Amino acid sequence: MRSLTKIFAWLAALIALLMLLALVAFWAPDRSVESLKSRWATAPSVFIEVEGLQVHMRDEGQRDDPVPIVLIHGTSASLHTWDGWVAELRKTRRVIRLDLPAFGLTGPFADNDYTLLHYTRFMHAVLDKLGVQRCVLAGNSFGGQVAMVTLLAKPERVEKLILVDSSGYPLAPASIPIGFRMVRMPVVSSLAQVMLPRRIVEDSTRNVYGDPTRVTPSLVDRYYELTLREGNRRALGERIKQIEIDAITERIPQIKTPTLILWGGRDRLIPLEAGQRFAKDISGSRLQVFEDLGHVPHEEDPARTVAAVQAFLTTSP
């Protein structure tokens, strides 16, 4: 009996030691916005005050464009995900992109409210602040859902809609990135507030690419460092808790705005069936599939995907 007690004591001590070593090895405390700005908020980045937040955004291209393009990123991404599109679109259009609350350099909502209703109010407040009366809205993943609720709140404000591997229906993923799985586990989620192995971010990023070899060290740096922005990890956990799985499913057929649907054929997080359902539910919409791309096709292959956008934008509403 004493020998069993000693064995359990040694095992407990070993587990405690391993946990301590892991904590030391993967210690990753929050980083201040100021410490991240020099790399991730270079020109033409600016910060505007909306709802008490300092919202990180970029407003580029043709200032006289009466209907600017507004780009909305997905969960755990940032305005940088649109770099490739903006390089082309700004040549002929005004292009606005921002870090949504809970992500990038913008940081958490003060009231911890991450419902779609709050994001809707936030997006219209941003447009009001910028004096944008009418725009083209484009969103990827969660950003697509935000784009749709923004449109449904004030349809007259949106001339065209672009959905890129958008959420909106109950999820049926073939694979969930490990980072997303971690924030769903209470104990692990708590540890993730102070620990973040870079490899987890890399694996999660590779998981959403159709061709994982396109994931570069600099790309992983971006996702990793912006995740460490103070408050973002806690905010992500809150947003995951507040996911409204089918909040707008029944409202999607109400969308009458000209809509382009872009989808990666290798998207394992939101498989192509969802894109096909959008095409069926949104009357007059057009679905274009990129068979070799994943959940973020605009980031994985900007040239091919933005060409489809440019063709869509030049057609009559």
C-alpha positions as CSV (number, residue, x, y, z in Angstrom):
1,M,0.0,0.0,0.0
2,R,2.8,2.3,0.9
3,S,4.5,1.6,-2.4
4,L,1.3,2.5,-4.3
5,T,1.1,5.8,-2.4
6,K,4.7,6.5,-3.2
7,I,4.1,5.8,-6.9
8,F,1.1,8.1,-7.0
9,A,3.1,10.8,-5.2
10,W,5.9,10.5,-7.8
11,L,3.4,10.6,-10.7
12,A,1.8,13.7,-9.2
13,A,5.1,15.3,-8.8
14,L,6.1,14.3,-12.4
15,I,2.9,15.7,-13.8
16,A,3.4,18.9,-11.8
17,L,6.9,19.2,-13.1
18,L,5.9,18.6,-16.7
19,M,3.2,21.3,-16.4
20,L,5.7,23.7,-15.0
21,L,8.1,23.0,-17.8
22,A,5.3,23.5,-20.4
23,L,4.3,26.7,-18.8
24,V,7.9,28.0,-18.9
25,A,8.4,26.7,-22.5
26,F,5.2,28.1,-23.9
27,W,4.8,31.2,-21.7
28,A,3.2,33.9,-23.9
29,P,1.7,36.8,-22.0
30,D,-0.5,39.5,-23.6
31,R,1.3,42.1,-25.7
32,S,0.4,45.8,-25.6
33,V,-1.0,47.5,-28.7
34,E,2.0,49.8,-28.7
35,S,4.5,46.9,-28.9
36,L,2.7,45.5,-31.9
37,K,2.1,48.7,-33.9
38,S,5.6,49.0,-35.4
39,R,5.1,45.8,-37.3
40,W,1.3,45.5,-37.9
41,A,0.1,49.1,-38.0
42,T,2.4,50.8,-40.4
43,A,1.1,53.3,-43.0
44,P,-1.6,53.5,-44.1
45,S,-3.0,52.2,-40.9
46,V,-5.0,54.6,-38.7
47,F,-7.0,54.2,-35.5
48,I,-10.5,55.7,-35.2
49,E,-12.7,55.9,-32.1
50,V,-15.9,53.9,-32.4
51,E,-18.0,52.8,-29.4
52,G,-15.1,53.7,-27.1
53,L,-12.7,51.4,-29.1
54,Q,-9.6,52.5,-31.0
55,V,-10.4,50.7,-34.2
56,H,-7.5,49.7,-36.4
57,M,-8.3,50.3,-40.0
58,R,-7.0,51.2,-43.5
59,D,-8.8,53.4,-46.0
60,E,-7.1,53.3,-49.4
61,G,-7.5,53.9,-53.1
62,Q,-9.7,56.4,-54.9
63,R,-11.1,58.9,-52.4
64,D,-13.8,60.1,-54.8
65,D,-15.3,56.6,-55.1
66,P,-19.0,57.0,-54.1
67,V,-19.5,53.3,-53.3
68,P,-16.4,52.1,-51.5
69,I,-15.6,48.4,-50.9
70,V,-15.6,47.4,-47.2
71,L,-13.7,44.1,-46.3
72,I,-14.5,42.2,-43.2
73,H,-12.2,39.4,-42.0
74,G,-13.1,36.2,-40.1
75,T,-12.4,34.7,-36.7
76,S,-8.8,35.1,-35.5
77,A,-7.8,37.0,-38.6
78,S,-7.2,40.7,-39.2
79,L,-7.3,43.4,-41.9
80,H,-4.0,42.0,-43.3
81,T,-5.8,39.0,-44.7
82,W,-7.0,41.2,-47.5
83,D,-3.6,42.6,-48.5
84,G,-3.6,40.8,-51.9
85,W,-7.1,42.0,-52.9
86,V,-6.4,45.6,-51.8
87,A,-3.3,45.8,-53.9
88,E,-5.5,45.4,-57.0
89,L,-8.8,47.0,-55.9
90,R,-7.3,50.3,-54.7
91,K,-6.1,51.0,-58.2
92,T,-9.7,51.8,-59.3
93,R,-11.8,51.8,-56.1
94,R,-11.8,53.1,-52.5
95,V,-11.2,50.1,-50.2
96,I,-11.8,50.1,-46.4
97,R,-10.8,47.3,-44.1
98,L,-10.7,47.0,-40.3
99,D,-9.9,44.7,-37.4
100,L,-13.1,43.6,-35.9
101,P,-13.5,43.9,-32.1
102,A,-11.9,40.8,-30.4
103,F,-9.3,40.5,-33.2
104,G,-6.2,42.2,-34.6
105,L,-5.2,45.5,-33.0
106,T,-8.8,46.7,-32.2
107,G,-9.2,44.5,-29.1
108,P,-12.2,43.5,-27.1
109,F,-15.6,45.0,-26.7
110,A,-15.8,46.7,-23.2
111,D,-19.1,45.0,-22.4
112,N,-18.1,41.5,-23.5
113,D,-21.1,41.4,-25.9
114,Y,-20.1,39.4,-29.0
115,T,-23.5,38.8,-30.4
116,L,-24.3,39.5,-34.1
117,L,-26.6,42.4,-33.0
118,H,-23.6,44.1,-31.4
119,Y,-21.4,43.6,-34.4
120,T,-24.2,45.0,-36.6
121,R,-24.4,48.1,-34.6
122,F,-20.6,48.4,-34.6
123,M,-20.4,48.1,-38.4
124,H,-23.0,50.8,-39.0
125,A,-21.3,53.0,-36.5
126,V,-18.0,52.6,-38.4
127,L,-19.7,53.5,-41.7
128,D,-21.3,56.5,-40.1
129,K,-18.0,57.6,-38.7
130,L,-16.4,57.4,-42.2
131,G,-19.4,59.1,-43.9
132,V,-20.1,56.0,-46.0
133,Q,-23.7,56.1,-47.2
134,R,-23.5,53.2,-49.6
135,C,-20.9,50.5,-50.1
136,V,-20.0,47.0,-51.4
137,L,-19.6,44.6,-48.4
138,A,-17.3,41.6,-48.6
139,G,-16.7,39.1,-45.7
140,N,-14.9,35.9,-45.1
141,S,-16.1,33.2,-42.7
142,F,-17.5,35.0,-39.6
143,G,-16.9,38.3,-41.5
144,G,-19.4,37.1,-44.1
145,Q,-22.0,36.6,-41.4
146,V,-21.3,40.1,-40.1
147,A,-21.6,41.4,-43.6
148,M,-25.0,39.8,-44.0
149,V,-26.5,41.0,-40.7
150,T,-25.1,44.5,-41.5
151,L,-26.9,44.4,-44.9
152,L,-30.2,42.9,-43.5
153,A,-30.3,45.8,-40.9
154,K,-30.1,48.4,-43.7
155,P,-30.4,46.9,-47.2
156,E,-30.4,50.3,-48.8
157,R,-26.8,50.8,-47.6
158,V,-25.3,47.9,-49.5
159,E,-25.0,47.9,-53.3
160,K,-23.4,44.5,-53.7
161,L,-22.5,41.6,-51.4
162,I,-19.5,39.3,-51.6
163,L,-19.4,36.2,-49.4
164,V,-16.1,34.3,-49.1
165,D,-16.5,30.8,-47.5
166,S,-19.0,32.5,-45.2
167,S,-20.6,31.2,-42.0
168,G,-24.4,31.5,-41.7
169,Y,-25.7,28.0,-41.5
170,P,-25.2,25.4,-38.7
171,L,-21.6,24.2,-39.0
172,A,-20.8,20.7,-40.3
173,P,-17.0,20.9,-40.4
174,A,-14.9,18.1,-41.8
175,S,-12.0,19.4,-39.7
176,I,-11.7,22.1,-37.0
177,P,-8.3,23.9,-36.5
178,I,-6.7,22.9,-33.2
179,G,-6.7,26.5,-32.0
180,F,-10.5,26.7,-32.3
181,R,-10.9,23.3,-30.5
182,M,-8.8,24.6,-27.6
183,V,-10.9,27.6,-26.8
184,R,-13.9,25.3,-26.4
185,M,-12.2,23.5,-23.5
186,P,-12.6,25.4,-20.2
187,V,-9.3,24.3,-18.6
188,V,-7.2,24.5,-21.8
189,S,-8.9,27.9,-22.6
190,S,-7.8,29.3,-19.2
191,L,-4.2,28.1,-19.8
192,A,-4.2,29.6,-23.2
193,Q,-4.5,33.0,-21.6
194,V,-0.8,32.8,-20.7
195,M,0.4,30.0,-22.9
196,L,0.5,29.8,-26.7
197,P,2.8,27.4,-28.6
198,R,3.5,28.9,-31.9
199,R,3.2,25.5,-33.5
200,I,-0.5,25.5,-32.6
201,V,-1.1,28.7,-34.5
202,E,0.9,27.2,-37.5
203,D,-1.1,24.0,-37.5
204,S,-4.4,25.9,-37.3
205,T,-3.4,28.1,-40.2
206,R,-2.3,25.2,-42.3
207,N,-5.6,23.5,-41.5
208,V,-7.6,26.2,-43.3
209,Y,-5.4,26.3,-46.4
210,G,-6.1,24.1,-49.4
211,D,-2.4,23.8,-49.9
212,P,-0.6,24.0,-46.5
213,T,2.8,24.6,-48.2
214,R,1.6,28.1,-49.0
215,V,1.7,28.9,-45.2
216,T,4.9,30.9,-44.7
217,P,6.7,31.8,-41.4
218,S,5.8,35.4,-41.8
219,L,2.1,34.5,-42.2
220,V,2.3,32.5,-39.0
221,D,4.1,35.4,-37.3
222,R,1.1,37.6,-38.1
223,Y,-1.5,35.3,-36.8
224,Y,0.5,34.4,-33.7
225,E,1.5,38.0,-32.7
226,L,-2.0,39.5,-33.2
227,T,-3.5,36.7,-31.2
228,L,-1.3,37.9,-28.3
229,R,-2.8,41.4,-28.5
230,E,-3.9,42.2,-24.9
231,G,-7.4,40.9,-24.4
232,N,-7.8,39.0,-27.7
233,R,-7.5,35.5,-26.3
234,R,-10.1,36.1,-23.6
235,A,-12.4,37.8,-26.1
236,L,-12.1,34.9,-28.5
237,G,-13.3,32.6,-25.8
238,E,-16.2,34.8,-25.0
239,R,-17.1,35.1,-28.7
240,I,-17.0,31.3,-29.1
241,K,-19.4,30.9,-26.1
242,Q,-21.8,33.4,-27.7
243,I,-21.9,31.8,-31.2
244,E,-25.4,32.0,-32.5
245,I,-25.4,28.9,-34.7
246,D,-28.4,29.5,-36.8
247,A,-29.2,33.1,-35.9
248,I,-29.7,34.2,-39.5
249,T,-30.2,31.0,-41.4
250,E,-33.9,31.7,-41.9
251,R,-33.2,35.3,-43.0
252,I,-30.7,34.5,-45.7
253,P,-33.4,34.1,-48.4
254,Q,-34.4,37.7,-47.6
255,I,-31.2,39.0,-49.2
256,K,-32.1,40.6,-52.6
257,T,-28.8,42.4,-53.1
258,P,-26.6,41.2,-56.0
259,T,-24.3,38.6,-54.4
260,L,-21.1,36.9,-55.4
261,I,-20.2,33.7,-53.5
262,L,-16.6,32.6,-53.6
263,W,-15.7,29.2,-52.1
264,G,-12.6,27.1,-51.7
265,G,-13.3,23.5,-52.8
266,R,-10.9,22.2,-50.1
267,D,-12.6,24.1,-47.3
268,R,-12.8,21.6,-44.4
269,L,-14.1,24.1,-41.8
270,I,-17.2,25.2,-43.8
271,P,-17.4,22.7,-46.7
272,L,-18.7,23.6,-50.2
273,E,-22.2,22.4,-49.4
274,A,-22.7,25.6,-47.4
275,G,-21.7,27.7,-50.5
276,Q,-24.1,25.7,-52.6
277,R,-26.8,26.4,-50.1
278,F,-26.1,30.1,-50.2
279,A,-26.4,30.0,-54.0
280,K,-29.7,28.3,-53.7
281,D,-31.1,30.6,-50.9
282,I,-30.0,34.0,-52.3
283,S,-31.9,34.6,-55.5
284,G,-29.8,35.6,-58.5
285,S,-26.5,35.0,-56.7
286,R,-23.5,33.6,-58.4
287,L,-21.2,30.9,-57.0
288,Q,-17.6,30.5,-58.1
289,V,-15.6,27.6,-56.7
290,F,-11.8,27.4,-56.6
291,E,-11.3,23.7,-56.3
292,D,-7.7,23.7,-55.0
293,L,-8.2,26.4,-52.3
294,G,-9.3,26.3,-48.7
295,H,-11.2,28.4,-46.2
296,V,-9.4,31.6,-46.9
297,P,-9.1,31.6,-50.7
298,H,-8.7,35.4,-50.9
299,E,-5.5,35.1,-48.8
300,E,-4.3,31.8,-50.3
301,D,-4.5,33.0,-53.9
302,P,-5.4,36.7,-54.1
303,A,-4.8,37.1,-57.8
304,R,-7.3,34.5,-59.0
305,T,-10.0,35.3,-56.4
306,V,-9.8,39.1,-56.8
307,A,-10.2,38.7,-60.6
308,A,-13.6,37.2,-59.9
309,V,-14.4,40.1,-57.7
310,Q,-13.3,42.7,-60.3
311,A,-15.5,41.0,-62.9
312,F,-18.5,41.1,-60.5
313,L,-18.0,44.7,-59.6
314,T,-18.0,45.8,-63.3
315,T,-21.4,44.2,-64.0
316,S,-24.5,46.2,-63.5
317,P,-26.3,45.9,-60.1
